């Protein structure tokens, strides 16, 4: 997609995808734009911002065995896990990044991978911003690469992913859009937390 006298937007994204009238382009174009917007914030993320707790008791990451909360993930560092899906508690950016790694890596595993690993088999949490951002970049990158390579009819295939009961019963396009929403939702939380960190007392 081009403006009259210049290339439109960042060269890191194929803007032409936004002009193509097919389901693959619609869902991957949205994902690509959303990731581009978030990644621009992540490349300058500091460790202080990454680990900052906006309130007491905020969900975060921890060295294995050094938190009393439920945890998720493999490896030396784990993500603290909420008590239920509607837990309203605050989160750190480190937790949000680990959660997005879990979302994309587990869905990739049960769509394109070996259909064996769950969240507790995956390395989700990293103690530095650079490590967390690298893990998220890899997880989103693998998902984008393999989704974009699918033929058109795969997006209408029911059960293309086997991650959850809903995935098994829904056309694959619904799952791609769900992961897009996860990225937009938690990406917005990450950018707001960076703003709050900057103006904290």
C-alpha positions as CSV (number, residue, x, y, z in Angstrom):
1,X,0.0,0.0,0.0
2,X,1.5,3.3,-1.0
3,X,0.8,6.9,-0.3
4,X,0.9,9.3,-3.4
5,X,4.5,10.3,-2.9
6,X,6.0,7.9,-0.4
7,X,5.9,4.3,1.0
8,X,3.2,4.0,3.6
9,X,4.1,3.1,7.1
10,X,7.0,1.1,8.4
11,X,9.1,-1.0,5.9
12,X,9.0,-3.8,8.5
13,X,5.5,-4.8,7.4
14,X,4.0,-5.8,4.1
15,X,1.3,-3.1,3.8
16,X,0.1,-4.6,0.6
17,X,-1.6,-7.3,2.6
18,X,-4.2,-4.8,3.7
19,X,-5.4,-4.5,0.1
20,X,-6.0,-8.2,-0.6
21,X,-9.7,-9.4,-0.4
22,X,-9.1,-12.9,1.2
23,X,-9.4,-14.3,4.7
24,X,-5.7,-15.0,5.1
25,X,-4.8,-11.4,4.4
26,X,-7.6,-10.0,6.7
27,X,-6.5,-12.0,9.8
28,X,-2.7,-11.9,9.1
29,X,-2.8,-8.2,8.2
30,X,-4.5,-7.4,11.6
31,X,-1.9,-9.6,13.4
32,X,1.0,-8.0,11.6
33,X,-0.2,-4.4,12.3
34,X,-0.8,-5.2,16.0
35,X,2.6,-6.8,16.5
36,X,4.3,-3.9,14.7
37,X,2.7,-1.4,17.0
38,X,3.6,-3.4,20.2
39,X,7.1,-4.3,19.1
40,X,8.0,-0.7,18.7
41,X,7.4,-0.3,22.4
42,X,9.1,-3.5,23.4
43,X,12.5,-2.7,21.8
44,X,13.1,0.1,24.3
45,X,11.7,-1.7,27.3
46,X,14.0,-1.5,30.4
47,X,14.4,-4.1,33.1
48,X,13.0,-1.6,35.6
49,X,9.8,-1.1,33.6
50,X,9.6,-4.9,32.9
51,X,9.7,-5.9,36.6
52,X,7.9,-2.9,38.1
53,X,4.9,-3.8,40.2
54,X,2.1,-1.2,39.8
55,X,0.5,-2.3,43.1
56,X,1.2,-4.6,46.0
57,X,0.5,-8.2,45.1
58,X,0.8,-7.8,41.4
59,X,1.3,-11.0,39.5
60,X,4.8,-11.3,38.1
61,X,7.5,-13.8,37.4
62,X,9.6,-15.5,40.1
63,X,12.5,-17.9,40.4
64,X,11.1,-21.4,40.8
65,X,10.3,-22.2,44.5
66,X,10.4,-18.5,45.5
67,X,6.8,-17.6,45.3
68,X,3.8,-18.9,47.3
69,X,1.4,-18.6,44.3
70,X,0.5,-21.1,41.7
71,X,2.9,-21.0,38.9
72,X,3.2,-21.9,35.2
73,X,6.1,-22.7,32.9
74,X,9.3,-24.8,32.7
75,X,12.8,-23.7,33.6
76,X,14.4,-21.7,36.4
77,X,11.9,-18.8,36.2
78,X,8.2,-19.2,36.2
79,X,5.1,-17.0,35.8
80,X,2.8,-16.6,38.8
81,X,-0.6,-17.8,37.8
82,X,-4.0,-16.2,38.8
83,X,-6.5,-18.1,40.9
84,X,-9.1,-17.9,38.2
85,X,-9.8,-16.5,34.8
86,X,-11.5,-13.5,36.2
87,X,-8.8,-12.5,38.7
88,X,-8.9,-8.7,38.6
89,X,-5.4,-8.3,40.2
90,X,-2.7,-6.1,38.7
91,X,0.1,-7.6,36.6
92,X,3.7,-6.6,35.8
93,X,4.9,-6.2,32.2
94,X,7.1,-9.3,32.9
95,X,3.9,-11.3,33.6
96,X,2.1,-10.0,30.6
97,X,5.0,-10.9,28.3
98,X,5.2,-14.4,29.8
99,X,1.4,-14.8,29.3
100,X,1.7,-13.8,25.7
101,X,4.6,-16.2,25.2
102,X,2.3,-18.9,26.7
103,X,-0.6,-18.0,24.5
104,X,1.3,-18.0,21.2
105,X,3.7,-20.9,22.0
106,X,1.1,-23.3,23.3
107,X,-1.3,-22.5,20.4
108,X,1.5,-23.0,17.9
109,X,2.4,-26.3,19.5
110,X,-1.2,-27.6,19.2
111,X,-1.6,-26.3,15.7
112,X,1.7,-26.8,13.9
113,X,3.9,-28.6,16.4
114,X,3.9,-32.0,18.0
115,X,0.6,-31.7,20.0
116,X,2.3,-32.7,23.2
117,X,3.6,-29.6,25.2
118,X,1.4,-27.6,27.5
119,X,2.2,-24.4,29.3
120,X,4.1,-26.2,32.1
121,X,6.4,-27.7,29.4
122,X,7.3,-24.3,27.9
123,X,9.8,-21.8,29.1
124,X,7.6,-18.7,29.6
125,X,9.3,-16.4,32.1
126,X,12.7,-14.6,31.7
127,X,14.2,-12.4,34.3
128,X,15.3,-9.6,32.0
129,X,13.4,-7.5,29.5
130,X,15.7,-8.5,26.7
131,X,15.1,-12.2,27.4
132,X,11.3,-11.8,27.7
133,X,11.0,-9.7,24.5
134,X,13.2,-12.3,22.6
135,X,11.0,-15.1,23.7
136,X,7.8,-13.3,22.7
137,X,9.3,-12.2,19.4
138,X,10.1,-15.9,18.7
139,X,6.7,-17.1,19.7
140,X,4.8,-14.5,17.7
141,X,7.2,-14.9,14.8
142,X,6.6,-18.7,14.6
143,X,2.9,-18.3,14.7
144,X,2.8,-15.6,12.1
145,X,5.1,-17.5,9.7
146,X,3.1,-20.7,9.8
147,X,-0.4,-19.0,9.7
148,X,0.7,-17.0,6.7
149,X,1.8,-20.1,4.9
150,X,-1.6,-21.8,5.1
151,X,-3.8,-22.2,2.1
152,X,-7.0,-20.3,2.0
153,X,-9.3,-23.2,2.9
154,X,-7.3,-23.9,6.1
155,X,-8.9,-20.9,7.7
156,X,-12.3,-22.4,7.4
157,X,-11.2,-25.9,8.6
158,X,-12.9,-26.9,11.8
159,X,-10.4,-28.4,14.3
160,X,-7.3,-27.2,12.6
161,X,-6.0,-26.5,16.1
162,X,-6.4,-29.0,18.9
163,X,-5.3,-26.7,21.8
164,X,-8.7,-26.4,23.5
165,X,-12.3,-27.8,23.1
166,X,-13.3,-24.5,21.5
167,X,-10.5,-24.7,19.0
168,X,-11.4,-28.2,18.1
169,X,-15.0,-27.1,17.3
170,X,-14.3,-23.8,15.5
171,X,-13.1,-22.8,12.1
172,X,-9.4,-21.9,12.4
173,X,-9.9,-18.2,11.5
174,X,-11.7,-17.8,14.8
175,X,-8.5,-18.9,16.7
176,X,-6.3,-16.6,14.7
177,X,-8.6,-13.7,15.5
178,X,-8.6,-14.7,19.1
179,X,-4.8,-14.6,19.3
180,X,-4.9,-11.2,17.6
181,X,-7.2,-10.0,20.3
182,X,-4.9,-11.3,23.0
183,X,-2.0,-9.4,21.5
184,X,-4.1,-6.1,21.2
185,X,-5.5,-6.5,24.7
186,X,-2.3,-7.3,26.6
187,X,-0.2,-5.1,24.3
188,X,-2.4,-2.2,25.4
189,X,-1.8,-3.1,29.0
190,X,2.0,-3.2,28.5
191,X,2.0,0.3,26.9
192,X,-0.2,1.8,29.7
193,X,2.1,0.3,32.3
194,X,5.1,1.9,30.6
195,X,3.2,5.3,30.8
196,X,2.4,4.7,34.5
197,X,6.0,3.8,35.2
198,X,7.2,7.0,33.6
199,X,4.9,9.3,35.7
200,X,5.0,7.3,39.0
201,X,5.8,9.5,42.1
